[in-house]
């Protein structure tokens, strides 16, 4: 229930008829509370919501407001009329700011309504907002932890920073167990904040940080935890087990952090195997560490390119640090290697050396390996206008392999010869 839809309206109606929010929708969902708030404010004028008396149609909110304030207004509902349902959750979302402000008192004795208190902290009406903030600030810090996802979602709004500031303060001063529990929260913004505070407070060991960096799929968390695991000052020297955990990670940015930390650990030579890592970032870090230890990666690359089958990425590394006059010939020769991975990295090396020649690379658009075709296409895009149009049109034919058709289409568009993908290129 993360939007104003039929499900939201049914929940609003149920609460208006006397059901508790827990009975009407998933109260563990921040999106459900926001949808409920929006649903009440946008609901069409039903009697149970507005409590309008027949005698006073021009004052839709007065009866409910007076009821919340404990007195009868000048236009109160006659005794014979049905009473206004006791639904503080509805009142807390009411379109009339006076009703919302008065309804905030109900939160003092109804902790289950605290999510709506958080919503009202970002209210567009100043008196409502100020009263809600005073009530929220008076809660113990640990009361904010179950509301973390909602607080962070509301922090994206123009007036949503107040509750977030309270939450961050509570996380910095609260029990470590509560902070660590939020690191397992399914909401991305919530677990990211919890991890950031945990790192600031030193609640996680370097090995725990390394394990998180190596196993999580969140790029921001990978960077945070990998850097924290090997940060100077966290330990006198990076622990060998911590480094090995990072170096074995699947994510390139995590391996890069581990390789870079080899320098501080004095293990410069251990960076050499990463000269041929499949990631260019990791290869660059390995070259830096090796040079810091007095080594030279270029002879290593040249030796490995003599037998590239064992280390295909050596061809890319050679292009990244090699010499045009000396090493370009080696890379051009590797374009004929039987292994597609070697041909792909050779193209990358030629691009890094800035020695791409259109006429010599165009034939690779017909390579049997889709990966090679894609690599050749990327290399040819800057000079696509120089490729004869008829060659690209031929490769757009329906009987050509899909990778070839896609490549021809990309190059035609780069050359300004085609606006849309050619029919049948998929």
ABEGO torsion letter per residue (X at the ends): XABBBAAAAAAAAAAAAGBBAAAABBAABAAAAAAAAAAAAABBGBAAAAGBBAABAABAAAAAAAAAAGBBBAABBBAABBBBBBBAAAAAABABAAAAAAAAAAAAABAAAAAAAAAAAABABAAAAAAAAAAAAABBAAAAAAAAAAAAAAAABAAAAAAAAAAAAAAAABBAAAAAAAAABABAAAAAAAAAAAAAAGABBAAAAAAAAAABABAAAAAAAAAAAABBGABABBBAAAAAAAAABABAAAAAAAAAAAAAAGBAAAAAAAAABABAAAAAAAAAAAAAAGBBAAAAAAAAAABAAABAAAAAAAAAABBAAAAAAAAAAAAABABAAAAAAAAAAAAAAGABBAAAAAAAAABABAAAAAAAAAAAAAAAAABBAAAAAAAABAABBAAAAAAAAAAAAAAGABABBBBGAX
